[in-house]
Amino acid sequence: MTDVDVRGLRAGYPGVEVLTGIDLHVPAGALAAVLGESGSGKTTLLRVLAGFIRPTAGTVSFGDREVCGPGVFVPPEKRQVGIVPQEGALFPHLDVRGNIAFGLRRGAQSRKRVDEVLELVGLTGLADARPQELSGGQQQRVALARALAPQPQVVLLDEPFTALDAGLRARLRSDVRDVLSQVGATAILVTHDQEEALSMADIVAVMRDGRLVQTGAPYEIYGSPVDLSVARFIGDVVEMPVLEELSDGRVRCGLGDLSISQTITETDEDGSKDVVVLRPEQCTLSTVGATSNGVAVSPASTANIGRVQATSYHGHDAMVTVRISDGSDIDVRVTGVAPPPVGEQVAIAVTGSARRFRSTPPHHV
C-alpha cells in the first residue's frame, strides 16, 4: 500500500492559477474525498495527481517516490495510477474483457487478471458483453475493474456516480468502497456530494477557491466545521442571530438560551455577523397541548413555540419547517413516521450545545 503526500501545491492553466498552496496527506489504504462546489479546484487537483497537469510549485509523492516537484515530473503512464472517470468512458467497440484489458500486456496473465477483477466487481459472466448492453451501474463497475486491473498504487475517482439514479448510487458507493478495501488501494474521490463524501471516506478534505479549508474524519468535518461556510456546506444547519450574551458560556437567540461549545471568529468585510449554529437533528418537537402520562406538555419558553409551515418527507426521516414567535423558520429533522401536519402548533426543544460564529472586519494596512 502507498500513501499520497501533497505539499505546497500550486497549479492552474495559462493565465489562471487554480490551486494556491495545497497540503494533503492520505495514509496508505485510506479513501479520501475531496469535496467542494463547482469551480473550487478539486478536478484540477485530481488532474495534477494523475499527471495530466504539471504544477507550478510544490511536490506530489506516492509513497517514497516523488512524481512531481522541482526538476521532477513523472508522466501519467508511469505513475501507477488507476482512474475511474465520470460515466465510465468505456470504449464502445470493445467488449467488457477488452475494455478491462486495454492497459494490460496481452497473454495468459492478462486474461487471468481480467477474470480476477471481473469477479472482484461482481461482473463474472459479462466478459463478452458490449458497453451499450450494460446498465449504468454495470458500466461503472467495468470502469473500476479497468482502473484496478494494472494493480495501481493509487486510484483516482472523478465523480463516478453522478449519472446514476439515487438508489443505484447508494448501492454502488458501498460496493466500490468494499472493493477498494479488499485490494488495499489508496484512493482519492472527487465529489460535490456531501452525503457521498461523508458516507464513503475515511478522510474528507473540503476545498474552496483553490484551497483546502478543512481536512479530517467525516464526523469531525460535520460536527466541528472550521467556519460558517463549511458548516453551511456540509449538511443542513439551523442558523440564528445572537440576541444577548449571557453568563456561563450561554447566549440568547430565537430558540431561547443555548449553551455554546465553541466560538469561532472569522474575518469578514461586513464584520457584523454573530450567529449560533445547530444541526436540525439537535431540535426535537412536541405537540403543544399533547399529554405524556396524563400530564400536559408545557414548553420551557414561549420563544420555543411555533407552527409547522412545511414538511419534506424522505422516508427514513422528514425535515419539518417550523415558524417560531420571532418570525424565523427553523428546520427540524424528525423520524419519518407520521411527522406533524402543516399548521400544527409545536414546541421545540434543543439538545446539546451550539457553535457560535462571529465575524470581524479585516485589518487594512
N, C-alpha and C positions, 0 to 999 in steps of 0.2 A: 504494500500500500504506500501511497505517496501523498505528502501534504502539499498544499499550494500556499505560496507566500508572495504577497504583492506589497511593495514598498515604494512610497513616493511617486506613484504612477501618474503621469500626465500624458494625455493623448487627445487626438481630435482629427480634424480634416483641414485641408488647405484654408487658412484664414480663420478657422474656428477651433478654439480649444474647448473640448467637451469634458474631459476628466481633469480635475485640478488638484491632484495630490491624494491618490487613493492608497490606503493601507488596509490590507485584508489578509487574515490568516485562516486557512481551512485545514483542520487537522486531518491526517490520513484516515480514510474511510468514512469521513463525515459528509453529509449533504448540506450545502449552504444555499440559501435562497437569497438572491439579490432582488430586493423589492423596491419598486419605485414607479412613479407615474410616467406616462409617455414623455420622452424628451429629457428624462433625468440623467441619462448616460449609461444605463445598465446594459443595453445591447452593444454599445461601444466597448465597454469593459469586457464583455464576452468575446468580441472580435479581437481584442488585444490578446486575451488569453489563448485564443485559437491560433494566433499568428497571422491574422488577416490584416492587422493594422500594426505598424511599427510605432511604438510610443516615442514621445519627445523627451521624456525623462522618467527615471525610476527603474525598478527591476521587477521581474517576474521569475520565480523559481518553482520548479516541480521537484520536490524532494531536495537532493543535493545538487541538482542540475539547474543552472541559470539558463532560461530560454530567451530572455531578452534583458538588456541592460547596456551600460556604456561599452560600446565596441562588440556587443554580443547580440545576435538575432538568429534564432533557430527557426527555419521555415516551417510552415504548418505540417507538412508531410513527415517531418522528423520529430515532432513534439510528442508523439504517442498520445494524442487526444482524440476522443470519440465525440462526435457532435450529433445531437438529436434536434433537428430544426422544426420550425412550425409546420404543421400539416404533413409531416412525413417526408415530403420531397423525394418520393421514390421514382425510379426510372420506369416509365410505363411499358417500355419494350422488353423489360426483363421480368422473369417470374420472381417469386419470393426468394428462392435459393440464389438466383443471380444477383438480386439486389443486396442480399446479405454478404455474398462472397465477393462483391465488387472490389473491395480493398485488400483482398487476400491473394496470396500466390496460389496458382492452380495446382491441384494434386489431391491425393487422398487425405492429407492432413486438413486441407481446406474444406473438403466435403464433411469430414468428421467434425470440424469446428462449427460449420453451419448447422449440422444436426444438433450439436450441443446447445447452441444459443436458441434454436427453434424450440427445443424442449424447455429451456430456461424461461422463455417469454410466453410459453403456452400456445405455440402455433404448430406443434407437431401434426403432420398430415396436410399442411397447406403449402409445402415447399414448391409445388408446381403451379400454384395459383398466381394470377396476374394482379397487380395492384388495384385495377378497376373492379375486380371481383371481390375485394375485401371491404369490410366496414371501416369507418374512420378509426375506431379503436384498434382494429387489427393492423391497419396501416401504420399507426404509431408504434405498435409492438414490433413491426418489421424494422422501422427506423431505429428503435432502441437496439434490436438484435444486430443490425448493421454496425451501429456505433460500438457495441461490445465485442464483436467478432475478432477484431485485431488485438484484444486484451489491452486496451489503453490504460495509461496511468491515471488519466483524468477524463471524466465525462462532462460535457457541457450541454445543457438542455435550454433551448431558446423558446420559451413559452410554448411547450409542446402540446398542451391540452386546450388551447384557445378555441379551436374549431369544433370541439366536441360538445354534445349536449350535457346538461348538468349531472345527470345520473351516471352516465358513462365516464365523465371526467373524474368524479369522485372515486369510482372503482379503479380506474386506470392509475390514478395517483398512488393509491395504496399498492397496486401491483408493481408499478415501477419502483417505488420505494423498497419493496421486498426484494426485487431483482438486484438492485444496486447493492443492497445489504448482503445478499448471498455472494456476490462476486467481490465484495470488499472494495468497491470502487470509490474514489473520492470524486464527488460530483458538485457542480455548481449550476443551479437552476435560476434562470432569469424570468421574472414574472411581475405582473402588475396586480395580481390577485392575492389579496391579503389572506383569505382562507387557505388558499393553496400553499402559501409560504408557511403559515403557522402550523398547518397540519402535516406537512411533509418534512420540513427542515430540522436539522439539529442546530443550525445557526441561521439567524436572519440578519441580513445587512440592509438597512434602509438607505436608499440613495435619493439625493435631492440636489438638483443643479450641479451635477458632476462631482459631488462629494458624498462620502458615506457619513451620515449624520449619527447613526447608532448601529451597533453590532452586538448581538447577544443571543441567548437562547430565546425561543418563541415566547415563553412566559415572561421573560424579562422585558422584551420589547412591548408586549401588550400591557403588562402590569406596571412598568416603570418607564414610560416614554420620557425622552430627554427634553422634549419641548412640546409646545402645544400643537404644532403642525404634525408631529409624529403621532401624538395622541389622537388627533382627528383622522389621520390616515389609516391607522391600524385599528380597525373595528369602529363601533359606534360609541358616541360619547354623550353624556349629559353635561352641558356646559352652562354655568350660571355666574353672573357677576357677583363679586363680594360686596356686601352691603355694609358690613360693620366688622371691625376687628374686636375679638373677644379675648379673654384670658385663657391660659392653659392650652394654647395651640388650637383654638377654635375660631371659627368665623361664622357670621350670619349671612345667609343667602335666601333665595326664594323658597327653598325647601326647609328653612329653619336653621338651627345651629348645627354645624358639622365640625367634626374633628379633622385636622389636616395632618397627613402622614409626611408630606414633603412640600416645600415651597421652592419653586424653580423661577429664577429671574432671567428674563431674556432681553436682548437689545432689540428695540423696535422703533421705527421712525416716529410712530404716533406716541409711543411711550405711556399710554394711559390704560392699558389692559390689565385687569386684575380679576381673574376668574377662578372658580373651582371646577374640577372635572371629576365626574364619576362615570362608571360603566353602567349601562342600562340594567344589567343583572344585579347591581347593588341596590336597586329600588324594588320594593315589594308593594303589592296592592291589597287592600281590603275594602269591602263594600261598606260604605257608611250606613249605619243602622243595622248591619248584619249582627248576628249573635254568635258567640262562642261559649258553649256550655251554659246557654241561657243568659249570658251577660252581654249587654250591648257593646259593640266595639266603639271605643272613644279615642279618636286620634289625639296625639300629644299637642298639636298646634293647628289652628285653623289655616296656617300657611301651607299645611300638608294636605288640605282638602282640594280636590279637583274634579273635573268632569271629563269622561272619555270622549275624545274627539275623533279618533280613528283607530282601527286595528288592522295590522298587516299579519296575516296568518301564514306560517311556514310549515305547519305540520308538527315538527318536533318542538317548536316554540312559536311565540307570537310577539310582535312588537306593538305595544299599546301606547298611543299618544294621549297624554292627559294634560289639560289646560288647568293650571293652578291659579290661586287667587290674584297673583300679580300679573296675570296675563301670559306668563311663559308656558310654552309647550314642553313637556317632559316625556321622553321616550323611556318606557319601562319594558324590560324583557320578561315574559312570563311563560310558563309551560303552555304547550299547545292545546291543553284540554280546557274547553269552554272558557275562553277569555271574556272579560266583561264587555257587554254590548255598548255601542256608541250611545252617549247621553247619560250613562250611569254615573252616579256620584261615588267617588272612591277616595280613600285616604292612602297617602304614600309614606312609607317608612324607609329609611336609609340604613343599610348595613355596612359596616366597615368605615374606613376613612376615605377622604378625598385628597386629590392633589391640587395644589394651588399654583397657578402660573401668573406671574407678574411681569410687566414689561417696563423697561426704562428707555428713554431716548438715547441714541448713540452719542458718544463724546466726539464732537467735531473739532479738530485742531485748526 
